[in-house]
Amino acid sequence: MKLTLRHALALLSSMLLWSMAGHAQVRIDMDHDWRFRTDATDAGIAADWPRATPAETRLVDVPHTWNIGKDDDYEGVAWYFKSFTVPASMLASHVELHFGATFYRSRVWVNGTEVGGHEGGHTAYALDIGRQLRAGENRIAVRLDNRPGEATIPGYAMRQLASGSVWYDWWHYGGIVRDVWLTVSDHALIRRQRIASKLGGDAASVSSQVFVENVDGADGSYSVTASIVDPDGKTVAQAQQNVSAKAGQAATATLAVTLPHPQLWNVGDARLYQWVTELHAADGSVLDSRSDTFGLRDIAIRDRRLYVNGKPVRLSGVSRHEDSPWEGLAESAGTIRRDWSDMAALHTTLTRPVHYPQNDEVLDFADRHGILLVPEIPVWQFSEAQLKNPRLLALAKHMMREMIEQDGNHASIFAWSVCNESDASLPGGRAYVDAMAALIRDIDPGRYVTYADADISSKPWKEAPVMHDVDFIMANAYFGSWSGSGNDVEAWLDFVDRTYPDKMVIISEFGYPGVFSHDSVSADKARSDNLLQQMDAFQKRSFIAGAIFWTYQDYKSHRNLWPGQTEGYVDHGLVDENRQRRPSYGIYEARNQALSVTTQWRVDAGGLRGFQATVSGYPATHLPSYPMLGYVAHWRAIDDRGQELAHGDEALRDLSQPIRFEGAWQAAGKGAAVHLAVDVTRPDGVRAGGVVSDYHPLNIGSDPFLPNKDEQP
């Protein structure tokens, strides 16, 4: 249950006139009415800001970043302050303060007492603040520092030292960049649950490890129950287990069920189940509950091919930074959904999606729309010395563990990436990759491990033993710019094939940066030509399982800018920073459709009477290609006066074979022109392809079906 602070405290005041026992955990929204100011001299602690809010603060809501507006390029320390009221009856409960993410290093005080902190800008954390609360007014102070170092993640890109610029290639958005909330619990809570599934025959085995924490001063015995809800909203299984935990300690309950005739999660066709867990006290009252969605699917790499539910797939997509001129990293759900809906319209079925852990809204969208993800921690352009640093390795492991524990139930995630464009080919870098891979295989053995590498495409091409240590290769390949001539891609692909004959490859980045052209218009023309050439080259090699275009939108940076600029938006996207589409957007969209639609006109002596359409999915040799089940074709015919002649829908149950259907109407007249639109949508309603056709009267002869020569994608 999620409430605003004002409504929650009113509710709590009435509820807490008696004991909280028997009430499930309450979540209280804390996003509003914070005070903010920068601290350029880092004097806040000495000036006692943890206890007293300084002058010259400004009112903000979170999520918030200070790097928009007057503090655009501010790097250093800044503070957030918030006051709130607590009823006396709440003091007997267990209260935690949660941050969805704060960038980068935080320290947190409640009523002048430091309660903890966190390092890392993209994962959630919680702090126990119950002992620091008092009846009446309370105060939170948060000190944040967004300065990078050689052992921060992200941090100085020391591989770039010779260039004179070691800044990472996106903006340093400091702030409380995701939601803040309180949770109020009694006796015990569910810290998290880890769902695992396995398909076998016509059934699925599903289990959940439920991590219970006793927050009482006395030992406790509890009952953990689970209800599993199928994609149609029907409860299809239940489970129960008793568990005990000593005072202040944790315990784990494992619940398992078998689901007959499972509905499978698939590429572009996401069927999601829900696992609802409740924690009960000995008297049966509900202490806490948690609900997670999961998908039943089998993802495997065999013979250098990617298989989803036993079918080979070849996928494509675009990467996207969490960045915009209006929100920066502190993105709202609306911005995320808008961008990702546009990426779905670009037929994105695979993406990295970028260099750091993602907002829950991103992962939920991918889950619902059947998009495969390879999330990554932001180890970008690190040198061997950095990768060998024990402190950095420990921090990387901590970040990876946080990301996996936070996001591991998402059906969209099929692999984890441990770094990007770093010195992994050197001995110290290989040791880093192997250590990270060992951690992931220990805590999440059902998923694959990889990293994104740029050395593989840099001349002179040479074998890197570390490539044999990961489950598949992710290659950043910018032929036509950083990697060399666009025509070099064919020879490079042959080299990769010879050198790593047992490895599947995903092109984790390709594209065309604007700085290689004179202006944005000519850059986008080159970008369009480049993406077509490169996609065609990748398609010829069956071991290329996917290709990810860099990027969806232009993003803010100090690097890769037009000459003379020291900050700005990198010209690299299919849309600009304001989401205005470039011509390359349409070219990319057309090239990445996984099906084709053709039409023929049906005419007789009375004139045009209808059409015949053929919808075909592309074969497994095509990039992209994947099974398409349950699609629908929607068509509409309009005459030259703008009047609708007819419309209809046609179910396309399985596009592994071409499907032909017809549409008809009363004759429009011998001299009439007709506009026909055919759109094919996926089960989730996203457009998968289609054509627009225009009929013009002509001498038809004796053939009742005329090929349509005016089709436009």
Beta strands, then each sheet from edge to edge (+ up, - down):
strand 1: 2-4
strand 2: 26-29
strand 3: 34-39
strand 4: 58-60
strand 5: 77-86
strand 6: 94-99
strand 7: 102-103
strand 8: 105-110
strand 9: 113-119
strand 10: 125-128
strand 11: 136-145
strand 12: 175-176
strand 13: 180-185
strand 14: 188-200
strand 15: 203-214
strand 16: 220-229
strand 17: 235-245
strand 18: 250-260
strand 19: 273-280
strand 20: 286-294
strand 21: 299-302
strand 22: 305-308
strand 23: 311-313
strand 24: 315-318
strand 25: 350-351
strand 26: 372-373
strand 27: 415-420
strand 28: 448-453
strand 29: 473-476
strand 30: 505-510
strand 31: 544-549
strand 32: 555-557
strand 33: 568-570
strand 34: 595-604
strand 35: 607-617
strand 36: 629-639
strand 37: 644-654
strand 38: 659-664
strand 39: 674-681
strand 40: 687-695
strand 41: 705-707
sheet 1: 1+ 2+ 13- 6+ 10-
sheet 2: 4+ 3- 5+ 11- 8+ 9-
sheet 3: 7+ 12-
sheet 4: 14+ 15- 18+
sheet 5: 17+ 16- 19+ 20-
sheet 6: 21+ 22- 23+
sheet 7: 24+ 31+ 30+ 29+ 28+ 27+
sheet 8: 25+ 26+
sheet 9: 32+ 33-
sheet 10: 38+ 35- 34+ 41-
sheet 11: 37+ 36- 39+ 40-
end
